[in-house]
């Protein structure tokens, strides 16, 4: 089957054509015999792509970038970034390509982006490749996040290349095909600002407004409205992470999107035992991106976006800074409101409950969970049973039973709603030990554990027979968990 199978799909390259200064035309490395490992058939159908065709040889060539469809202009995108606080003026897609943009059946424009497709001019000495394990990790976690209702890039496919990749050891190589509403980042704006070209910065901002925050175009100050929209999107996003116990691990400015989608699932993990200081990244020695620091890191990154946008906010520098500071100041209350509403929902608290009463309940519970190292996900899911029937599953997770009983008595007195709790507290998340189990098996050629894990995490709120082990916490002896970025 030829590219005729793509005739019903519209590929475009608006970013490449409108903002040529922010990318380099490039082609993916040739892959002699690409082999599909996993395909997201529902996402493929949403994009208008035929899953059966994608499973064939020509489809596999598309998914590694060797088949370039009509209308697509593959480019490596340029961006800067603060990485753990240190500014790198020229990062960019060192091992990735924006293959093109697909306008789906609903009229939405979405990027088709390839990771691990070979070295680009931004590779900075890297090999441009990716290994099977990290690419499958991104597939698992991004699809779980989507099912959990978190704005995120999504994974279309992982394709084995048959090439060995040297990391700590030799590992089988792969390409991840992922989908996003765009790959515009805070670092994209930092790069544009660093060029000193005010027209480029303005065109980038107009592109971002058109693509993600069209309401800003009608505002009295469109670029200020753009910044305000990004602040709001990031406040909401990070609150969702915190409520689920998700730790991104590498919240650099090049991993902070303008759309408000989660991007780049490298050294990420979910909390098991509740620990505000939890860090899972092997390179985050100082805890900069620990669980509790994520809201602070997001606000810091947004300050860097504000700096990049200053020339567009006002010709007068002092006035521009004042406008940016005012908009950035909205982050903390917006985050706080989103977190507070979310944690109240997790506890099933009545909407008319006094804020002070709710605050005491939440604060005391967090102390209890931390002191007793209680499993975050299991506890909240089990707690609905306490409200519904008096079940003891949540109580059984706590060592200090008198403290739990005293707290539960106060909580039950306000009349929590267990059905509402079940709608927001998942049964299944990508448990760290299960992710590692699935990845290890997949690297050895066994994809069954991956399939079973995906079955669980893509329907995260449903309790189903046969999937009990996917709802359980880590086994004894699993120990401290460390993840790696995959480069």
C-alpha positions in Angstrom: 0.0 0.0 0.0 1.4 3.5 -0.9 0.8 7.0 0.3 -2.6 6.8 -1.3 -3.7 5.4 2.1 -3.0 8.8 3.5 -5.3 10.6 1.0 -8.0 11.1 3.6 -5.6 12.8 6.1 -4.6 16.4 5.7 -0.9 17.0 6.6 0.3 20.5 7.0 3.4 22.3 8.2 2.2 25.6 9.4 4.9 25.9 12.1 7.7 25.2 9.7 6.3 27.6 7.1 5.3 30.5 9.4 8.3 30.3 11.8 11.2 29.0 9.7 13.7 30.8 11.9 12.7 28.4 14.7 13.4 25.1 13.0 15.8 23.3 10.6 14.4 21.1 7.8 15.7 17.6 8.5 15.0 14.0 7.7 14.8 10.9 10.0 17.5 8.3 9.9 16.7 5.4 7.7 15.4 2.3 9.5 15.9 -0.8 7.5 13.2 -3.0 9.1 10.9 -1.0 11.5 8.9 -3.3 13.7 5.7 -2.0 15.4 5.7 -2.7 19.2 2.5 -0.9 20.2 -0.1 1.1 18.4 -2.7 3.4 19.9 -5.6 2.5 17.6 -8.2 4.9 19.1 -5.8 7.8 18.7 -5.0 6.7 15.2 -8.7 6.7 14.3 -9.1 10.2 15.9 -6.4 11.4 13.6 -8.0 9.8 10.5 -5.2 7.3 10.2 -6.1 3.7 9.3 -4.8 1.4 12.1 -4.5 -1.5 9.8 -2.4 0.5 7.4 -0.2 1.7 10.2 0.4 -1.9 11.2 1.8 -2.6 7.7 5.3 -1.9 6.3 4.4 1.5 4.9 2.7 2.6 8.1 5.8 1.6 10.1 7.9 3.7 7.7 5.6 6.7 8.4 5.9 6.2 12.2 9.7 6.3 12.0 9.8 9.3 9.6 11.0 7.4 6.5 7.8 7.9 4.7 7.0 11.7 4.5 3.4 12.2 3.5 2.3 15.0 1.1 2.0 18.3 2.8 4.5 17.4 5.6 7.8 19.2 6.1 9.9 17.4 8.7 11.8 19.9 10.9 13.9 19.9 14.1 12.5 22.6 16.3 14.8 25.2 17.9 14.3 26.3 21.5 16.3 27.4 24.5 15.8 26.3 28.1 16.7 26.7 31.7 17.8 23.2 32.7 17.8 22.8 36.5 18.1 26.6 36.7 21.0 27.0 34.2 20.3 28.7 30.9 21.2 26.9 27.6 20.6 29.3 24.7 20.5 26.6 22.1 18.8 23.2 22.9 16.3 22.2 20.3 15.2 18.8 19.1 18.5 16.9 19.2 16.9 13.5 18.6 13.4 14.4 17.4 11.5 15.7 14.5 8.2 17.5 14.0 7.0 15.4 11.0 4.0 17.6 10.4 0.6 18.7 11.6 -2.6 16.8 11.1 -6.0 18.4 11.0 -8.2 15.7 12.4 -11.9 15.0 11.7 -12.9 17.5 14.4 -10.9 20.3 12.8 -8.2 20.2 15.5 -4.6 20.8 14.5 -2.2 18.3 16.2 1.5 17.8 15.8 2.9 14.4 14.8 6.3 14.3 16.4 9.0 11.6 16.4 11.4 11.0 19.2 14.5 8.9 18.7 14.6 9.5 14.9 18.3 10.3 14.7 20.8 13.1 15.2 19.9 16.7 14.2 21.9 19.9 14.2 20.7 20.4 17.8 22.1 17.0 19.0 25.1 18.6 20.9 27.2 15.4 20.8 24.3 13.1 21.5 23.6 10.0 19.4 20.0 11.2 18.5 18.6 7.8 19.3 16.2 6.4 21.9 15.8 3.0 23.6 12.8 0.8 23.8 12.3 1.1 27.5 12.1 5.0 27.9 9.9 5.2 24.8 7.5 2.7 26.2 7.6 4.5 29.5 6.3 7.6 27.8 3.7 5.6 26.0 2.4 4.1 29.2 2.4 7.2 31.4 1.1 9.7 28.8 -1.8 7.4 27.9 -2.5 6.9 31.6 -2.5 10.7 32.2 -4.9 11.1 29.3 -7.3 8.6 30.8 -7.0 10.4 34.2 -8.1 13.6 32.5 -4.8 15.4 32.7 -3.9 17.6 29.7 -1.0 15.8 28.0 0.8 14.9 24.9 -0.2 11.5 23.7 1.5 8.4 22.3 0.5 7.1 18.9 3.1 4.3 18.5 6.4 2.9 19.5 8.4 1.2 16.7 11.6 -0.8 17.2 14.4 0.1 14.9 16.5 -3.0 15.1 19.5 -0.8 16.1 21.3 -1.0 19.4 21.6 2.1 21.5 24.4 2.5 24.0 23.3 3.9 27.4 24.6 2.3 30.6 24.4 -0.9 28.5 23.5 -1.7 25.0 19.7 -1.5 24.6 17.3 -2.1 21.7 16.4 1.2 19.9 13.0 2.6 19.2 11.2 5.6 17.9 8.2 7.1 19.7 5.5 8.8 17.6 3.6 11.2 19.8 0.8 13.7 19.3 0.4 17.1 20.8 -1.7 20.2 20.3 1.7 21.8 19.6 5.3 21.6 20.8 5.5 25.3 21.7 7.4 25.7 24.9 8.5 28.5 27.3 11.9 27.7 25.8 10.6 28.5 22.3 9.9 32.0 23.4 13.2 32.2 25.2 15.0 31.3 21.9 13.0 33.8 19.9 13.7 36.6 22.4 17.4 35.7 22.4 17.6 36.2 18.6 16.9 39.9 19.2 14.3 39.9 16.4 11.2 41.6 17.7 9.2 40.6 14.5 10.0 36.9 15.1 8.9 37.1 18.7 5.7 38.8 17.7 5.0 36.2 15.0 5.6 33.4 17.5 3.2 35.0 20.0 0.6 35.4 17.2 1.0 31.8 16.3 0.6 30.7 19.9 -2.5 32.8 20.3 -4.1 31.5 17.1 -3.3 27.9 18.0 -3.9 27.7 21.7 -5.5 30.8 23.2 -7.6 32.4 20.5 -9.6 34.5 23.0 -6.5 36.5 23.6 -6.6 38.0 20.1 -9.7 40.0 21.0 -8.3 41.3 24.3 -7.2 44.9 24.8 -3.6 43.7 25.3 -3.4 40.4 23.3 0.1 39.5 24.4 -0.6 40.1 28.1 -3.8 38.0 27.6 -1.6 35.3 26.1 0.6 35.3 29.1 -2.3 35.3 31.5 -3.8 32.3 29.6 -0.6 30.3 29.9 -0.3 31.1 33.6 -3.9 29.8 34.2 -3.2 26.7 32.1 -0.1 25.8 34.0 -1.7 26.5 37.4 -4.5 24.1 36.5 -2.1 21.5 35.1 0.3 21.3 38.1 -2.6 21.2 40.5 -3.8 18.1 38.7 -0.4 16.5 38.9 -0.3 17.2 42.7 -3.7 15.7 43.2 -2.7 12.5 41.5 0.7 12.3 43.2 2.5 12.7 39.9 6.2 13.8 39.9 7.4 15.1 36.5 11.0 15.0 37.4 12.4 17.4 34.9 10.4 20.7 34.9 12.9 22.7 32.8 11.5 25.6 30.7 11.9 23.5 27.6 9.5 21.1 29.1 6.8 23.7 30.0 4.2 24.0 27.2 2.3 27.0 26.1 -0.8 24.8 25.6 -0.8 23.6 29.2 -0.1 20.0 28.2 2.2 17.7 30.1 5.3 16.9 27.9 8.3 14.7 28.1 7.9 11.7 30.4 11.5 11.0 31.2 12.4 10.6 34.9 8.7 10.7 36.0 6.9 8.6 38.6 3.9 8.5 40.8 4.0 8.6 44.6 3.6 5.4 46.5 4.0 6.4 50.1 3.1 10.1 50.5 6.3 12.1 50.8 6.3 15.8 49.9 10.1 15.6 49.4 9.8 12.7 46.9 12.4 12.9 44.0 12.7 10.1 41.4 15.1 11.6 38.9 18.6 10.3 39.0 20.0 13.8 38.3 17.9 15.9 40.6 20.3 15.8 43.5 19.0 18.9 45.2 15.3 18.2 44.9 14.6 21.1 42.7 11.8 19.3 41.0 10.5 17.3 44.0 6.8 16.6 44.4 6.2 19.6 46.7 8.4 22.0 44.7 6.4 21.5 41.4 4.1 24.6 41.9 7.1 26.7 42.7 9.1 25.4 39.7 6.1 26.1 37.4 5.8 29.7 38.6 9.6 30.1 38.2 9.3 28.9 34.6 6.4 31.2 33.9 8.6 34.1 35.1 11.1 33.2 32.4 8.3 33.3 29.9 7.3 36.8 31.1 10.9 37.9 30.6 10.8 36.7 27.0 7.5 38.5 26.3 8.4 41.8 27.9 9.0 43.6 24.5 5.5 42.7 23.5 3.8 43.8 26.7 4.8 47.5 26.6 7.4 49.7 25.0 8.2 51.1 28.4 10.3 48.5 30.2 9.1 49.4 33.7 5.5 49.3 32.5 6.1 45.9 30.9 7.6 44.5 34.0 4.7 45.7 36.1 2.2 44.1 33.8 4.1 40.8 33.8 4.4 40.8 37.5 0.7 41.4 37.9 -0.2 38.6 35.6 2.3 36.2 37.2 0.9 37.0 40.6 -2.3 35.3 39.6 -0.5 31.9 39.5 -0.5 31.2 43.3 -4.2 31.9 43.9 -5.2 30.1 40.7 -3.1 27.1 41.7 -4.4 27.2 45.3 -8.0 27.3 44.1 -7.5 24.4 41.8 -5.7 22.3 44.4 -8.3 23.1 47.1 -11.2 22.3 44.8 -9.5 19.0 43.8 -8.6 17.8 47.3 -12.1 18.6 48.5 -13.4 16.4 45.7 -11.0 13.6 46.6 -12.4 13.7 50.1 -16.0 14.0 48.9 -16.6 17.1 50.9 -19.9 18.9 50.5 -19.7 22.0 48.4 -21.2 24.2 51.1 -18.8 23.0 53.8 -17.1 25.9 55.5 -13.6 26.6 54.0 -12.0 26.7 57.4 -13.4 23.3 58.4 -12.3 21.8 55.1 -8.8 23.3 55.4 -8.3 21.7 58.9 -9.5 18.3 57.6 -7.1 18.5 54.6 -4.1 19.8 56.6 -4.5 17.2 59.3 -4.9 14.4 56.8 -1.8 15.3 54.9 0.2 15.3 58.2 -1.2 11.9 59.0 -0.4 10.4 55.6 3.1 11.7 55.7 3.9 10.6 59.2 2.5 7.1 58.4 4.0 6.9 54.9 0.5 6.0 53.6 0.1 5.0 49.9 -1.5 8.1 48.3 -3.6 6.4 45.6 -4.7 3.4 47.6 -5.8 5.5 50.6 -8.1 7.9 48.7 -9.7 5.1 46.7 -10.2 3.0 49.9 -11.5 6.0 51.9 -14.8 6.0 49.9 -15.5 2.6 51.3 -15.2 4.1 54.8 -17.9 6.6 54.0 -20.0 4.1 52.1 -20.0 1.1 54.5 -17.5 1.7 57.2 -15.0 -0.6 55.4 -11.6 -0.6 57.1 -9.3 -0.7 54.0 -8.2 2.9 54.3 -7.7 2.5 58.1 -5.6 -0.6 57.6 -3.1 1.5 55.6 -2.3 3.7 58.6 -0.1 2.7 61.5 -1.4 5.3 64.0 -4.9 4.0 64.3 -6.1 6.4 67.1 -5.0 9.4 65.0 -6.9 8.0 61.9 -10.0 7.3 63.9 -10.0 10.8 65.4 -9.6 12.3 61.9 -12.2 10.0 60.3 -14.8 10.8 62.9 -14.5 14.5 62.1 -14.5 13.8 58.3 -17.6 11.5 58.5 -19.5 14.1 60.5 -19.5 16.4 57.4 -21.2 13.8 55.2 -18.7 12.9 52.5 -20.1 11.6 49.2 -18.4 8.3 48.3 -19.8 8.1 44.7 -18.2 11.5 44.0 -15.0 10.3 45.5 -14.9 7.3 43.2 -15.2 9.6 40.2 -11.9 11.4 41.0 -9.8 8.9 42.9 -8.4 6.3 40.5 -8.0 2.6 41.2 -5.2 2.3 38.7 -2.2 4.5 38.0 1.1 3.4 36.3 2.5 1.9 39.5 6.3 2.3 39.4 7.0 -1.4 40.0 4.5 -2.4 37.3 6.0 0.0 34.8 9.5 -1.4 35.5 8.1 -5.0 35.2 6.5 -4.2 31.8 9.5 -2.4 30.4 11.9 -5.2 31.4 9.7 -7.8 29.8 9.3 -5.7 26.6 13.0 -5.2 26.2 13.3 -9.0 26.3 10.6 -9.3 23.7 7.6 -10.1 25.9 4.8 -7.5 25.3 2.1 -9.2 27.3 2.8 -7.4 30.6 2.8 -4.1 28.7 -0.6 -4.9 27.3 -2.1 -5.8 30.7 -0.8 -2.7 32.3 -2.2 -0.5 29.6 -5.5 -2.3 29.9 -5.6 -1.2 33.6 -4.3 2.4 33.4 -6.4 3.4 30.4 -9.6 2.8 32.4 -8.3 4.1 35.7 -11.5 4.6 37.6 -13.0 1.1 37.0 -12.6 -1.8 39.4 -12.4 -4.9 37.3 -11.9 -8.6 38.3 -8.6 -10.0 37.3 -6.7 -6.6 37.6 -6.4 -6.6 41.4 -2.6 -6.6 41.3 -2.6 -3.5 39.2 -4.4 -1.6 42.0 -2.0 -2.7 44.7 0.9 -0.8 46.1 4.5 -1.9 45.6 5.6 -5.2 47.0 7.8 -5.3 50.1 11.4 -4.9 49.2 10.8 -2.8 46.1 12.8 -0.1 47.8 13.7 3.4 46.7 12.8 4.2 43.1 15.0 6.0 40.6 14.3 6.9 37.0 16.5 8.1 34.2 16.0 10.6 31.4 16.8 8.1 28.6 19.5 10.1 26.9 
